Each structure stands twice: as C-alpha cells, then as structure tokens.
Amino acid sequence: MRNDPVSTATAVLARVGGPANVVSVTHCMTRLRLTLADPAAGDEEALRALPGVLGVVDGGDVWQIVLGPGVVDAVTAEVRTLLAGPPAAGAADGAVAGAVAGAVAGRDARAPEDLLRLPDAGPEAAAGRGTRAAEADRHRDAGPVRTALRRVAHVFVPLIPALIGCGILAGLNGLLLNAGLLPALTPALTSIASAFMALIPVFVGYNTAKEFGGTPVLGGAVAAVVVYPGVAKVTAFGVHLAPGQGGVLGALAAAFLATRVEKWCRGRVPGALDVLLTPTVTVLVAGLVTLYGLMYAAGTVATAIGTAATWLLDTTGALAGLLLGGLFLPLVLLGLHQALIPLHATLIEQQGYTALLPLLAMAGAGQVGAALAVYVRLRHDVPLRTTIRSALPAGLLGVGEPLIYGVSLPLGRPFLTACAGGAAGGAFIGFFAMLGTRVGATAIGPSGWALFPLLAGNRGPAQLAAVYAGGLLTGYLVGFLATYATFRPATDSTGTGTGTDTDTGTSASTPTAATAPAPGT
C-alpha cells in the first residue's frame, strides 16, 4: 500500500467501520482523532498494521491514530474530503469495500468469494454481533473521569496552533524589547501576540458549546462576558469584578452552562418562538450566573492554581520535576496529556508563562537519550537503526511519538529508562526553581529544542536558556546511560544483535510490536 495521504486516509476509514461510522474528525500536532458511532465496528489491529500508522490509542468512542507531525495535517484533510463525498450505499457495501482494499494491499489472504460474503450472514455472524455489542458496551462504560478529560481536551486542542504562533511572536517581541531593537515595530508585535490571549475565553466558549452539543456562537457570546471591560462595574460577593477574571476556566464553565440552558429551552419553548426566546434566555441566564457566580469562583480556582504551582516549584521543585518529567510519557500514551492544556493556559494568563511545560518537556529528552542508546547497542539491526535516524529530528524538536511507538515502547525496557531520563531532566530544572530560577514557556505545543524561542521566567534569557539546556542534556545523558546499562539485545545465529530485549522478549522488528497498544487502553 502506498504511504501517501489519500491512500492512508482511505485505508484508515476502511478500518474504523467506514465513513458512515465516523461522527467527527479532529487532529492535534501528531494524532488524527476520530469519534466513532460504534467503536466495536473498527478493526484496531488492522489499523495498527497500516504503513504510516505509528500507534493507536483507543479512548472509547474516540480513536487517536498517531501519524506524526506534518503527516497528520495532510491525512486529516483527505479524511474530511472523503467524508464529504457521496454517502456509501450501505454498511455492508462499506465492509466489503474495506475487505477488498485490504486484499489488494496484500494484507488479506482470504479467497475472493470470502471477501464478498456479507459480514452479517449466518450463525457465526450472529455470534459476532453479540461480541461487538459487548465490546460497544465496554467502550460506552469508559470511566467518567477519562471521558471528561477527553472532552475538555477537544475544547482546547484546536487552539494550539494559535497559542504556538502567538507565543513565538511574544518571545521574539520580548527579545527585541530587551535588546532595544526595532522600537517602531515592537508595539505592533505586542498587539498581534497579545490579542488572541486577551480573547481566548471567547474561543474556549465557542469550542465548549460545540463539543457539548450547543450552538457554538451562543457559547462564545456568554464566554465573551468574562473579558468584556464593562464587568469592572459589576459587584459580586462584595467586590468589583475584573475583566478576564476566571479566564479560560470561567469561560469553560459559562459556555457549558449555556449549552444546558439552551437544551432545556429547546425542549419546552414552542417552535414558533424558539428562534427568539431560546437564544435570549440562554444568553441572559448563563450571562447572569457567569457574572454573579462563575467568574468569582473560577477566578478563585485560577488564583489557587497559580499559587499552588509557584509553591510547588519553590519548595519541592526537584521532586515535582522528577515526578512530572517521569510520568509524562505514560500520559502521552494514554492520550491524556492534552487535559493539561487548561492548566497551562491558566498559568499563562496569570503569570505570562507556564512553568510546568519545561518540566514535562524533559520526557522527550529522556526518550531521545534512550533511542540513541538503542541505536548504539543494535549496530547490526539496520531497519531499527533506520527508524531511529528518521525519528530523531522530530524527537529533538519535542515530538516523541515516532520514537515511542517505533522504538522504546515495543522494546519495553527502553521506555522505562526513557521515563527515568525525563525524571532526571525534570528534577534538574525543578532544583533550579528551588534556587530561585523559574523557567517557563509563553505558549504550549512545542517542546525540545523548539521551546527555546518561547522561554520566559523570572530571570534573563541567557540564564533561562542555560537552565533549560542543562535539563535537556541531563535527560539525554541519563536516558542514554540507563538504557545502555540495562538493555541487552539478543543475538541471532550469526552472533549479531537483534532488536529484542533478552529480558522482556519484546522486539521492535515485528509489525505488531512496532505499534504496541498503550497500557490500559
């Protein structure tokens, strides 16, 4: 099968139950996220075996397909194009088309007459339907916490490109201001870089209403109350409100409330009056609750988050860095790392930067160090060394999933030693935070070397860059040494090393191992 975006998109849709089974399509920097009407109709193993698919995270009705940076944008565009095409003749036709496509790709050895047999024919199919129904029930019974985190991630993930672009401009503008260069340009750059952050609650409200089944513009309208300058004249709980109080958390709560009010109205207001009364009542009720309750409450929570983050780094920085840097890779595997975006956004709103991101970025450094150790150990495993060489540039820039799914996770032990490297790098940066040098980032998304232009904190640019670079080097070194010392590749009959850990027995050379499922998914 060709590895171009059109072929990949076509093959992916055939293995998730066909276009009719796809409810929505989104993507982040590396993953295509498909919401499926019936998750049991998808073939996860066949999806993992596709060329170009680095891994699959099964999150219930949302499947995250890891494709890597750049590739995911092209494939997502093709998936949307295919979904916008003429509807399929039926589910059975889609199943047959998917089976034939698999056979053409050389991945299905069944006879043609078997390929054309409808999937719901005979007693075996009836038993299969029972199995699929049970599987669907399992997906629907996914934990409420994980479901809530996933839905919150859907609100914030579409905002990442703007956060990256504006963050880089803010960093560039800061350098120009510190150097006294281009004084006529810096005010313009300040406006461009700051405008999105000033209005981010509106975008959060829009996406929240969209995610939870409301009218997006009504969610945005209610969330706009949070940033409207006139709220300074409103008194709640004996104090005047401040524009932006509560930030993204207040906007999230306000828009969610708006969707609940809107749905309540839709079921009770007569159709002739719905177009007039429902939007009015939604904005009025949700707006008043936002002003006289949610902004104050969310502001209190946001302040507590900022205070807690500062205290955590100032008093237990090394331990906090060790834990955050060491546990971030498992969060990435589970697809739960995006749930941290509201925390980052809140800290950026309050302090101008998030001090958590550089700590978490150390996980990628440990991953790079572990991959380099595997590369040195397996001198004769040409396919795996080729994989490492191709994935290292992305890993150095903070995109670690190609290395995770292609190298460390299939081999087992290198994944754990990569976590150890991340923990060491995080502890390094956390230790300097305890000494008074707090390193942060003005935006979220980039990591690794790509985070240097976004660094900010309570010290000068050179000091911040030096501490961050020291963390990266620590992560690289510990990840490399821990992996080199504990990873013992097996040898074949010729005496050369193979991509198999002698202790775990896992291999990165087999197609299924190269895209091993994330633990617990």
Summary of the structure (lengths in Angstrom):
residues: 521
radius of gyration: 25.2
end to end distance: 27.3
largest distance: 81.6
contacts: 1903
relative contact order: 0.09
helix: 68%
strand: 8%
